[in-house]
Amino acid sequence: MDPTAHSQALAKIPLKRFGTPEEIAEAALFLVKGEYANNCVLNLDGGLSATVSIPRPWGKDKEKWERALLMKS
């Protein structure tokens, strides 16, 4: 990764650092050892995914979207 891309990526991560190999290994061990951990998704991103806004398919009119979904079922 070039220095500019590296700086830009770090600026977006709330913890302002990349995960360490040890942190990634801990998460992998959790998934491997946890018998009850099925179909898990772990976001190992320093909080980045908590800051990203996801566009809503209904835009500004959620009620119109819900009515359209009810008509299809």
C-alpha positions, 0 to 999 in steps of 0.5 A: 500500500502506498503511503497516501493510501495508507494514511487515507485508510488510517484516517477513516478507522476510528481506532486510527490503526490497523489490527495486529496479527494477534488481534486477528488470530484471537478472532479466528480462535474465537470462531474455531473454538466456540461451539455455539458460534455458528454463522457468525460475522465479525467485523475486525475493522477498528470500528469502521463499519460502525461509522459507515452509513448504509443507504436505505432502499426506501429513501425518504418514504419508508411507509411507501416502501413498506406498503409496496412490500406488503402488496407483494406478499 
